[in-house]
Every structure is written in structure tokens, then in C-alpha cells.
């Protein structure tokens, strides 16, 4: 299990959601969520930034924290780096 998957599982359990309950809230299948949590995605290491944001909303979590855990750079940080490359 990777850091992102572990964090999603922690947040999901804290909200009392099963995979089947959370899946429709974020627009994916429960098997896909299971693969996220176990780090066994077929096509890459992390889901899209859009899905990470939907997960953050559904789980009342910090989107930037989840994006970083998923290996994605949050827009606010990317813009700051672009504006201040030094």
C-alpha cells in the first residue's frame, strides 16, 4: 500500500464509508477505489488530479495534502513555482 492509498483508507474509515458507499460519491467503481487503496492501479501509480479533488471533497480532507500524497503537484504550488522559478 502506498502513502496515498493508506491515507484514503484512513479517511474513508474515519467517515464510516465502505468502498461501495464512497465510490458513487466520487464517480468511480468500488473496485477502482480498492486498487487505489492497495496501490494496485493497472495504468499508473495515482489517480487523476480531478479524482483526488473529488475524494478530498467527499472525505472532508485537504485537497493539497492528498494531491501531494498522490504524487501530483497542487495548482497553487505549481503556479508559485512558475511565477518564482528561483
C-alpha positions, 0 to 999 in steps of 0.5 A, spaced: 500 500 500 502 506 498 502 513 502 496 515 498 492 509 498 493 508 506 491 515 507 484 514 503 483 508 507 484 512 513 479 517 511 474 513 508 474 509 515 474 515 519 467 517 515 464 510 516 464 509 508 465 502 505 468 502 498 461 501 495 458 507 499 464 512 497 465 510 490 458 513 487 460 519 491 466 520 487 464 517 480 468 511 480 467 503 481 468 500 488 473 496 485 477 502 482 477 505 489 480 498 492 486 498 487 487 505 489 487 503 496 492 497 495 496 501 490 494 496 485 492 501 479 493 497 472 495 504 468 499 508 473 501 509 480 495 515 482 489 517 480 487 523 476 488 530 479 480 531 478 479 524 482 483 526 488 479 533 488 473 529 488 475 524 494 478 530 498 471 533 497 467 527 499 472 525 505 472 532 508 480 532 507 485 537 504 485 537 497 493 539 497 495 534 502 492 528 498 494 531 491 501 531 494 500 524 497 498 522 490 504 524 487 501 530 483 503 537 484 497 542 487 495 548 482 497 553 487 504 550 488 505 549 481 503 556 479 508 559 485 513 555 482 512 558 475 511 565 477 518 564 482 522 559 478 528 561 483 
